[in-house]
Amino acid sequence: MKFQVLSIIGHAPHPLTGQLPTSADRLADVIEVGVAAERLGYDAYAVGERHAGAFLSSSPTVVLGALAARTTRIKLLTGVTVVAILDPVRVAEDYATLDQISRGRVELVIGKGAEAGHFDLFGLDEERQWDLQKEKYELLRRLWSEENVDWEGEFRPALKDVTTVPRPYAGLPRIWHGSATSLNSPDLAAKHGDPLFTANAVQPRAAYAKLIAYYRERFEEYGHDPARARVAAGSGGLLIADSAEQAVARYGELYEARVRQNFRPRLEGRAGYNTPFRTIEDAIADGPQLIGSPQQIIDKILGYHEVYGHDLQSVTVDGFGLERGEQIETLQRFAEEVAPVVRGAAPSTLWDTV
């Protein structure tokens, strides 16, 4: 198993104190935690992309560029690049530049995004989101893998003899497809032989297992070697204590206050938005959140691995309002007490070099 740290750079008031850091301080926290993640041996650091709501992640290339300048080894991912609302030419240019600066450490996770408001912001029809996603992804893939591209489509002007610059550092970067609720992303990933990154953040395990099973089935039906089907999984947040009882005592009020703060009434009943795990006890027992003792977290990740067969586990430490020091402390404890056991029990060749 490989391990990634993800931040979608939430910028909401602390759910208990109401305190809100400045934008500059919040962004500095993300970069410093990324630097710490490399030092602690994590394999990747990812930054999300949001254009609506209480987030500061509208420009992930800028944040990842700052992190690239402070690191040398860790992979730089997105979570997700909202390709459905973006110009593929601009995406190709921006991330190839970042790939050159980081000397080949960039991989994209593409998706339609989890905030419906961004379609209106960019003047796009949300009803066409999957058509937008497919066309723009397939153009991006061509721009990165071909030169002198001729192309015509529905959602942007035609291209004639186009070669985007700079080129990626060492050929087409790996592109993952983020998947949360729909079979569209798993199917598009399978069609192109790409890996799947399941959100595994809000819904019960069975919902994500269905998406992954469909992906593996379609991957083979499209003629790809099933052994090449890579899967990654997110999590709904990481909180470590010596025992479940201590986790409840230390984080229960904080967890439940954040759940209430994040609740979106207009999306009630719509899969993938409001967590059904409203109490910390529910989250520990059945949710995708990694909360509890190191052994409980090990058992949960390996339980997911039995179902998902995933190569990469993503963790998030800044979703509940922890200060920077406690975020890094949590990552250190995970790196020392959880990661070695999981790596040994579920080895992966992802990112291994010969």
C-alpha positions in Angstrom: 0.0 0.0 0.0 1.1 3.5 -0.8 -0.1 6.5 1.2 -1.2 10.0 0.2 -2.2 13.1 2.1 -5.0 15.2 0.6 -6.2 18.7 1.4 -9.1 20.4 -0.3 -8.1 23.5 1.6 -11.3 24.0 3.5 -11.7 27.5 4.9 -14.7 27.5 7.2 -14.7 28.8 10.8 -13.6 26.3 13.5 -16.7 24.3 14.3 -16.4 24.8 18.0 -14.5 28.2 18.5 -15.7 30.0 15.4 -12.1 31.1 14.7 -11.1 31.5 11.0 -7.4 31.7 10.0 -6.4 34.2 7.3 -6.2 32.9 3.8 -2.4 33.4 3.8 -2.1 31.3 7.1 -4.4 28.6 5.8 -2.4 28.2 2.6 0.9 28.2 4.5 -0.4 25.4 6.7 -1.2 23.3 3.6 2.3 23.8 2.2 4.1 23.1 5.5 2.0 19.9 6.1 3.0 18.8 2.6 6.7 19.4 3.4 6.2 17.4 6.6 4.5 14.6 4.6 7.6 14.1 2.5 9.8 14.1 5.5 7.6 11.5 7.2 7.8 9.1 4.2 4.4 9.6 2.5 4.3 8.8 -1.2 2.1 11.6 -2.4 0.5 14.9 -1.5 -2.7 16.0 -3.2 -4.6 19.3 -3.4 -8.2 19.5 -4.4 -10.0 22.0 -6.6 -13.1 23.9 -5.6 -14.6 27.0 -7.1 -17.6 27.3 -4.7 -18.1 27.1 -1.0 -15.7 27.6 1.9 -12.5 26.6 0.2 -9.2 28.1 -0.9 -8.4 25.5 -3.6 -9.4 27.3 -6.7 -5.8 27.3 -8.0 -4.2 24.0 -7.2 -1.4 24.4 -9.7 -0.2 27.4 -7.7 -0.3 25.6 -4.4 1.4 22.5 -5.8 4.0 24.7 -7.5 4.9 26.1 -4.1 5.1 22.6 -2.7 7.2 21.4 -5.6 9.8 24.1 -4.8 10.0 22.8 -1.2 10.2 19.1 -1.9 12.2 16.7 -4.0 10.6 13.2 -3.9 6.9 13.2 -3.0 4.4 12.8 -5.8 2.1 15.8 -6.5 -1.5 14.9 -7.2 -4.8 16.7 -7.6 -8.0 15.7 -5.9 -9.7 16.4 -8.2 -8.9 18.5 -11.3 -12.4 19.6 -12.3 -11.7 19.0 -16.0 -15.4 19.3 -16.9 -15.4 23.1 -16.3 -11.8 23.9 -17.6 -10.2 24.4 -21.0 -8.1 21.3 -21.7 -5.5 23.4 -23.5 -5.0 25.4 -20.3 -4.9 22.3 -18.2 -2.3 20.7 -20.5 -0.1 23.8 -20.3 -0.4 24.4 -16.5 0.2 20.9 -15.3 2.9 20.1 -17.9 4.7 23.2 -16.5 4.3 21.9 -13.0 5.5 18.5 -14.2 8.6 20.1 -15.6 9.3 22.1 -12.4 8.9 19.0 -10.3 10.8 16.8 -12.7 8.0 14.3 -13.4 6.2 14.1 -10.1 2.8 15.2 -11.3 -0.3 13.0 -11.6 -3.8 14.2 -12.2 -7.0 12.9 -10.6 -9.8 14.3 -12.8 -13.5 14.6 -12.0 -16.6 16.7 -12.4 -16.2 18.0 -8.9 -18.4 17.8 -5.8 -19.8 21.4 -5.9 -22.6 21.9 -8.3 -22.2 25.7 -8.2 -19.1 25.7 -10.3 -21.0 25.0 -13.5 -22.9 28.2 -13.2 -19.8 30.1 -12.3 -18.1 29.0 -15.6 -21.3 29.4 -17.7 -21.8 25.7 -18.2 -24.9 23.5 -18.1 -24.7 21.1 -15.2 -27.1 18.8 -17.1 -24.2 18.2 -19.6 -21.6 17.5 -16.9 -20.7 14.0 -18.1 -20.6 15.0 -21.8 -18.3 17.9 -20.8 -16.1 15.5 -18.7 -15.7 13.0 -21.4 -14.9 15.4 -24.3 -12.5 17.5 -22.3 -10.7 14.6 -20.8 -10.2 12.9 -24.1 -8.8 16.2 -25.6 -6.4 16.6 -22.7 -5.2 13.1 -23.2 -4.5 13.8 -26.9 -2.7 17.1 -26.1 -0.4 15.3 -23.7 0.3 12.3 -25.8 0.4 13.8 -29.3 1.8 16.7 -31.2 0.3 18.7 -34.1 -3.2 17.8 -32.9 -6.2 18.4 -35.2 -9.5 18.3 -33.2 -13.1 19.2 -33.3 -15.7 18.9 -30.6 -18.8 20.5 -29.1 -17.6 22.5 -26.1 -14.7 24.6 -27.4 -13.4 25.9 -30.7 -11.7 23.4 -33.0 -7.9 23.0 -32.9 -5.6 22.8 -36.0 -2.0 21.6 -35.8 -1.7 22.3 -32.1 1.2 21.3 -29.9 0.9 22.5 -26.3 4.1 23.6 -24.5 5.8 22.7 -22.4 5.5 19.0 -23.1 5.2 16.8 -20.0 8.5 15.9 -18.3 8.6 12.2 -19.4 5.6 11.4 -21.5 1.9 11.2 -20.6 1.5 11.6 -16.8 -0.7 9.1 -15.1 -4.3 10.3 -15.0 -6.7 8.9 -12.4 -10.4 9.2 -12.6 -12.1 10.3 -9.4 -15.3 8.4 -8.7 -17.9 9.1 -5.9 -21.4 8.2 -7.0 -21.7 7.6 -10.7 -20.7 4.7 -13.0 -19.7 7.3 -15.7 -16.2 7.9 -14.2 -15.4 4.2 -13.7 -16.5 3.5 -17.3 -14.4 6.3 -18.8 -11.3 5.2 -16.7 -11.8 1.6 -17.9 -12.2 2.6 -21.5 -8.8 4.3 -21.6 -7.0 1.8 -19.3 -6.6 4.5 -16.6 -6.6 4.0 -12.8 -9.7 4.8 -10.6 -9.6 6.9 -7.5 -12.7 6.2 -5.4 -13.8 9.0 -3.0 -14.6 6.5 -0.1 -15.4 9.6 2.0 -19.1 9.8 2.7 -21.1 6.8 1.7 -21.1 3.2 3.2 -18.5 0.8 1.9 -21.0 -1.1 -0.4 -21.6 2.0 -2.6 -17.9 2.4 -3.4 -17.4 -1.3 -3.8 -20.1 -1.3 -6.5 -18.2 1.4 -8.4 -14.9 -0.4 -8.2 -16.4 -3.8 -9.2 -17.9 -2.1 -12.2 -14.6 -0.5 -13.1 -12.7 -3.8 -13.0 -15.4 -5.5 -15.0 -15.4 -2.8 -17.7 -11.6 -2.6 -17.7 -11.3 -6.2 -18.8 -14.3 -5.9 -21.3 -12.5 -3.0 -23.0 -9.6 -5.4 -23.6 -7.1 -4.3 -20.9 -5.1 -6.7 -18.8 -7.0 -6.8 -15.5 -3.7 -6.9 -13.6 -3.1 -3.3 -14.7 -6.3 -2.0 -13.1 -5.1 0.3 -10.3 -7.4 1.6 -7.6 -7.0 4.3 -4.9 -9.3 5.1 -2.1 -9.9 8.2 0.0 -11.1 8.5 3.5 -13.4 10.8 5.4 -10.7 12.1 7.8 -8.0 10.8 10.1 -8.0 11.1 13.9 -5.8 8.9 16.0 -6.0 8.2 19.8 -4.8 5.4 22.0 -8.2 3.8 22.0 -11.7 4.3 20.6 -12.8 5.6 24.0 -10.1 8.2 23.9 -10.9 9.1 20.3 -14.6 9.7 21.4 -13.5 11.8 24.4 -11.0 13.9 22.5 -12.7 14.3 19.1 -16.3 13.5 19.5 -17.6 17.0 20.0 -15.3 18.3 17.3 -16.3 15.6 14.8 -20.0 16.1 15.3 -19.9 19.8 15.2 -18.1 19.7 11.8 -20.7 17.2 10.5 -23.5 19.7 11.5 -21.5 22.6 9.9 -21.1 20.7 6.6 -24.7 19.5 6.4 -26.3 20.8 3.2 -30.1 20.6 3.5 -30.8 21.2 -0.2 -28.7 18.1 -1.0 -30.4 15.9 1.6 -31.1 12.5 0.1 -28.6 13.0 -2.7 -25.8 10.4 -2.6 -22.3 11.5 -1.8 -22.9 14.9 -0.1 -24.1 14.5 3.5 -22.5 11.8 5.6 -24.9 9.3 7.2 -22.4 8.8 10.0 -23.5 11.7 12.2 -21.9 10.6 15.4 -18.3 9.7 16.0 -19.3 6.3 17.2 -21.0 5.6 13.9 -18.0 6.9 12.0 -15.6 4.6 14.0 -17.8 1.6 13.6 -19.0 1.8 10.0 -17.9 5.1 8.3 -14.9 5.5 5.9 -13.3 7.9 8.4 -10.1 6.6 9.9 -10.8 7.3 13.6 -9.7 5.4 16.7 -6.6 3.5 17.8 -3.8 2.6 15.4 -5.0 -1.0 15.4 -8.5 0.0 14.6 -7.3 2.1 11.7 -5.1 -0.7 10.5 -8.0 -3.1 10.6 -10.3 -0.7 8.8 -7.8 0.0 5.9 -7.1 -3.7 5.5 -10.9 -4.3 5.6 -11.3 -1.9 2.7 -8.4 -3.5 0.9 -10.1 -6.9 1.0 -13.0 -5.3 -0.9 -11.3 -2.7 -3.0 -7.9 -4.3 -3.7 -6.6 -0.7 -3.7 -2.9 0.3 -4.2 -3.1 3.8 -2.7 -4.8 5.0 0.5 -5.4 8.8 0.9 -5.7 10.4 4.3 -6.9 13.9 5.3 -5.9 15.6 8.6 -7.1 19.2 8.1 -10.9 18.5 7.7 -11.9 18.9 11.3 -10.1 22.1 12.4 -6.9 20.6 13.9 -4.1 23.1 14.2 -1.0 22.6 12.0 1.0 21.0 14.8 -1.7 18.5 15.6 -2.1 17.7 11.9 1.7 16.9 11.6 1.6 14.9 14.9 -1.3 12.8 13.5 0.6 12.2 10.3 3.7 11.2 12.2 1.8 8.7 14.3 0.1 7.2 11.3 3.5 7.0 9.5 5.1 5.2 12.5 2.3 3.0 13.8 -0.1 2.3 11.0 1.6 2.6 7.6 4.4 0.0 8.1 1.8 -2.6 9.2 -0.5 -1.9 6.2 2.4 -1.8 3.8 3.6 -5.2 4.9 0.1 -6.8 4.8 -0.9 -5.2 1.5 2.2 -4.5 -0.7 1.8 -2.6 -3.9 4.1 -1.9 -6.8 2.5 1.4 -7.6 5.3 4.0 -8.2 8.1 1.4 -7.7 11.0 1.9 -9.9 13.2 -0.8 -11.5 
